[in-house]
Amino acid sequence: MRRRVGGISQIQRHQEAERQYNKVGNTFAERNMEQMKAQLQVFKSNLVEFSRKYRKDISKDPVLRQRFQIMCSTIGVDPLASNKGFWAEFLGVGDFYYELGIQIVDVCLSTRGRNGGLVEFEELKRQLIKMRSESSAQEISEDDITRSIKILKPLGNGFEIIQIGDRKMVRSVPRELNKDQSDILLLAQKRGYVTKDLITVELCWENERIKDAIDTLLIDGLCWIDEQVHPPEYWVPSFFKGVDD
């Protein structure tokens, strides 16, 4: 019995020690949390002061604009969460991204007739620069375009950046590409077109599968058929280079 009582006492001492450790640990964690909150508040205040001081530079310089965005993300500030939020209040750059988003929509809609709603990212950037040069607007970067497209995504109209092989593309239609369509577009990157014979050799597909995928791409306007050559060639206008509206 004595051993049993001693064992219970030892367990109780361990439990009491554990409670003390937890108490000290919680106190330490709370102090650290308060220090972190204070540091973040100082950082946020400095960020606001920085934004006020260099407002014009941030608006004009796409590199500085990107770095500022990264600093904001570091402390959990989302400058683009609202047009009347942090960025718009102190910089007025929120309007910059919304304006750029409207221009992206304009380019995508105006070129959809020839590319089916799939435009190469570099082509989109080239068209935007051309459009904006007429009004002497600020310079834009790839990061600016990417952030503006993210703003458009909640609209539900399919605006999204996708990767096809080594090319970054912007999709502006709600429908998504299935794997067969993506494989054909990937195959067409080198030449700008494919043929059914080429698909058979490279992808080892049966005729029915090729026909289904090609017909869907033709209906969606993502590829054009050239029947003046033999065998017919299926061109992907999204991969055309240097084509103006």
VMD Tcl script that draws the C-alpha trace (Angstrom):
set ca {
  {0.00 0.00 0.00}
  {2.85 2.39 0.81}
  {4.27 1.90 -2.66}
  {0.84 2.60 -4.12}
  {0.48 5.87 -2.13}
  {3.98 6.88 -3.14}
  {3.12 6.22 -6.77}
  {0.02 8.41 -6.55}
  {2.00 11.21 -4.94}
  {4.61 11.01 -7.67}
  {1.92 11.21 -10.37}
  {0.40 14.22 -8.66}
  {3.81 15.94 -8.52}
  {4.30 15.27 -12.24}
  {0.85 16.67 -13.00}
  {1.53 19.79 -10.93}
  {4.90 20.28 -12.65}
  {3.24 19.88 -16.04}
  {0.63 22.52 -15.13}
  {3.42 24.90 -14.12}
  {5.29 24.26 -17.36}
  {2.12 24.91 -19.37}
  {1.45 28.08 -17.42}
  {4.97 29.38 -18.07}
  {4.73 28.33 -21.72}
  {1.39 30.10 -22.20}
  {2.73 33.25 -20.55}
  {5.78 33.17 -22.78}
  {3.65 32.62 -25.88}
  {1.33 35.51 -24.95}
  {4.30 37.83 -24.46}
  {5.75 36.82 -27.81}
  {2.40 37.34 -29.49}
  {2.07 40.82 -28.01}
  {5.60 41.68 -29.16}
  {4.84 40.42 -32.66}
  {1.63 42.45 -32.79}
  {3.53 45.54 -31.70}
  {6.23 44.95 -34.31}
  {3.62 44.44 -37.05}
  {1.88 47.64 -36.03}
  {5.16 49.54 -36.29}
  {5.84 47.90 -39.66}
  {2.36 48.82 -40.89}
  {2.80 52.42 -39.74}
  {6.15 52.61 -41.53}
  {4.54 51.11 -44.63}
  {1.83 53.76 -44.62}
  {4.47 56.49 -44.26}
  {6.49 54.93 -47.07}
  {3.42 54.82 -49.32}
  {2.69 58.48 -48.68}
  {6.28 59.52 -49.35}
  {6.74 57.51 -52.54}
  {3.20 57.51 -53.86}
  {4.09 58.90 -57.29}
  {7.08 56.59 -57.69}
  {5.01 53.51 -56.84}
  {2.35 54.56 -59.32}
  {4.87 55.02 -62.13}
  {7.38 52.23 -61.49}
  {6.08 48.65 -62.02}
  {9.08 47.13 -60.21}
  {8.59 49.31 -57.13}
  {4.85 48.62 -57.33}
  {5.49 44.87 -57.19}
  {7.91 45.19 -54.26}
  {5.42 47.32 -52.38}
  {2.76 44.69 -52.96}
  {5.08 42.04 -51.52}
  {5.68 44.18 -48.43}
  {1.94 44.55 -47.96}
  {1.42 40.79 -48.24}
  {4.12 40.20 -45.63}
  {2.01 41.88 -42.95}
  {-1.31 40.55 -44.20}
  {-2.50 43.67 -45.99}
  {-4.35 42.97 -49.25}
  {-4.21 46.22 -51.24}
  {-6.60 44.90 -53.88}
  {-9.26 43.50 -51.55}
  {-11.38 46.58 -52.04}
  {-11.30 49.58 -54.31}
  {-11.84 51.69 -51.18}
  {-9.29 49.76 -49.12}
  {-5.73 50.36 -47.97}
  {-4.11 50.82 -51.39}
  {-6.78 53.08 -52.82}
  {-6.78 55.26 -49.72}
  {-3.04 55.89 -49.53}
  {-1.88 55.35 -53.11}
  {-4.74 55.59 -55.50}
  {-3.21 52.55 -57.24}
  {-6.26 50.42 -56.58}
  {-7.88 52.32 -59.43}
  {-4.82 51.55 -61.56}
  {-5.43 47.80 -61.32}
  {-9.15 48.07 -61.91}
  {-8.54 50.26 -64.94}
  {-5.99 47.77 -66.26}
  {-8.49 44.98 -65.66}
  {-11.05 46.74 -67.85}
  {-8.43 47.12 -70.58}
  {-7.63 43.40 -70.34}
  {-11.31 42.60 -70.82}
  {-11.38 44.94 -73.83}
  {-8.40 43.23 -75.50}
  {-9.72 39.74 -74.79}
  {-13.18 40.51 -76.15}
  {-11.87 42.28 -79.25}
  {-9.59 39.36 -80.15}
  {-11.96 36.53 -79.19}
  {-13.30 36.28 -82.72}
  {-9.92 35.17 -84.01}
  {-8.55 33.18 -81.06}
  {-11.64 31.71 -79.42}
  {-10.90 33.34 -76.08}
  {-7.36 32.04 -75.65}
  {-4.61 34.62 -76.05}
  {-0.91 34.27 -75.39}
  {0.18 36.31 -72.36}
  {2.92 38.17 -74.26}
  {0.47 39.05 -77.02}
  {-1.97 40.40 -74.43}
  {0.80 42.48 -72.87}
  {1.82 43.83 -76.28}
  {-1.77 44.84 -77.06}
  {-2.16 46.51 -73.66}
  {1.04 48.49 -74.05}
  {-0.11 49.65 -77.47}
  {-3.51 50.65 -76.10}
  {-2.08 52.47 -73.10}
  {0.61 54.30 -75.08}
  {-2.11 56.31 -76.79}
  {-3.11 57.84 -73.44}
  {0.41 58.11 -71.94}
  {-0.57 55.78 -69.10}
  {1.85 54.27 -66.57}
  {4.16 51.46 -67.57}
  {2.88 47.97 -66.85}
  {4.65 44.76 -65.96}
  {3.80 41.07 -66.15}
  {3.03 41.22 -62.43}
  {0.56 44.09 -62.96}
  {-1.31 42.09 -65.60}
  {-1.33 38.97 -63.43}
  {-2.79 40.84 -60.45}
  {-5.44 42.50 -62.59}
  {-6.52 39.14 -64.04}
  {-6.91 37.81 -60.48}
  {-9.30 40.72 -59.84}
  {-11.35 39.65 -62.88}
  {-11.64 35.99 -61.87}
  {-14.49 36.50 -59.33}
  {-16.59 37.93 -62.17}
  {-17.17 34.34 -63.27}
  {-16.48 34.99 -66.94}
  {-13.54 32.60 -67.11}
  {-10.63 35.02 -66.92}
  {-7.67 32.92 -65.89}
  {-3.98 32.38 -66.62}
  {-3.17 28.84 -67.74}
  {0.04 27.13 -68.80}
  {0.22 25.20 -72.07}
  {3.68 23.72 -72.44}
  {6.19 26.54 -72.14}
  {3.65 29.22 -73.00}
  {1.55 31.24 -70.60}
  {-1.94 31.82 -71.96}
  {-4.91 33.90 -70.80}
  {-8.32 32.26 -71.08}
  {-11.32 34.59 -71.21}
  {-14.18 32.11 -71.62}
  {-15.91 30.07 -68.89}
  {-15.29 26.67 -70.45}
  {-12.14 24.80 -69.56}
  {-9.90 22.87 -71.92}
  {-10.01 19.10 -71.50}
  {-6.83 17.03 -71.67}
  {-7.21 16.08 -75.35}
  {-7.65 19.72 -76.37}
  {-4.66 20.75 -74.26}
  {-2.53 18.00 -75.80}
  {-3.36 19.18 -79.32}
  {-2.60 22.81 -78.46}
  {0.68 21.71 -76.90}
  {1.56 19.79 -80.07}
  {0.72 22.84 -82.20}
  {3.14 25.13 -80.37}
  {6.19 24.35 -82.52}
  {4.57 24.80 -85.94}
  {1.49 26.83 -85.09}
  {-0.67 24.06 -86.55}
  {-1.30 20.32 -86.47}
  {-2.59 17.73 -88.90}
  {-4.52 14.58 -88.12}
  {-1.58 12.52 -89.39}
  {0.76 14.38 -87.02}
  {-1.59 13.76 -84.08}
  {-1.75 10.06 -84.96}
  {2.04 9.77 -85.04}
  {2.81 11.89 -81.96}
  {-0.12 11.03 -79.69}
  {-1.08 7.56 -81.04}
  {-4.79 8.40 -81.06}
  {-7.53 6.69 -83.05}
  {-9.36 8.67 -85.75}
  {-12.56 9.06 -83.71}
  {-10.69 10.58 -80.77}
  {-8.83 12.98 -83.06}
  {-12.05 14.03 -84.77}
  {-13.85 14.71 -81.47}
  {-11.04 16.89 -80.12}
  {-10.45 18.77 -83.39}
  {-14.16 19.38 -83.97}
  {-14.52 20.86 -80.47}
  {-11.54 23.17 -81.03}
  {-13.02 24.29 -84.36}
  {-16.45 24.95 -82.85}
  {-14.92 26.95 -80.00}
  {-12.83 28.97 -82.44}
  {-9.56 27.84 -80.87}
  {-8.26 26.55 -84.19}
  {-8.89 27.19 -87.91}
  {-8.79 24.71 -90.74}
  {-6.78 25.27 -93.93}
  {-8.29 22.96 -96.55}
  {-6.21 24.35 -99.43}
  {-3.34 22.07 -98.46}
  {-3.16 18.30 -98.20}
  {-3.53 17.00 -95.61}
  {-5.63 19.80 -94.09}
  {-3.83 21.84 -91.46}
  {-5.45 22.98 -88.22}
  {-3.93 26.32 -87.21}
  {-4.07 27.73 -83.69}
  {-4.48 31.53 -83.97}
  {-3.40 31.98 -80.35}
  {0.09 31.09 -81.49}
  {0.20 33.59 -84.35}
  {2.98 36.12 -83.95}
  {2.72 39.89 -84.35}
  {-0.87 40.03 -85.54}
  {-2.57 43.39 -84.99}
  {-6.28 43.95 -84.72}
}
mol new
graphics top color blue
foreach p $ca { graphics top sphere $p radius 0.5 }
foreach p [lrange $ca 0 end-1] q [lrange $ca 1 end] { graphics top cylinder $p $q radius 0.2 }
display resetview
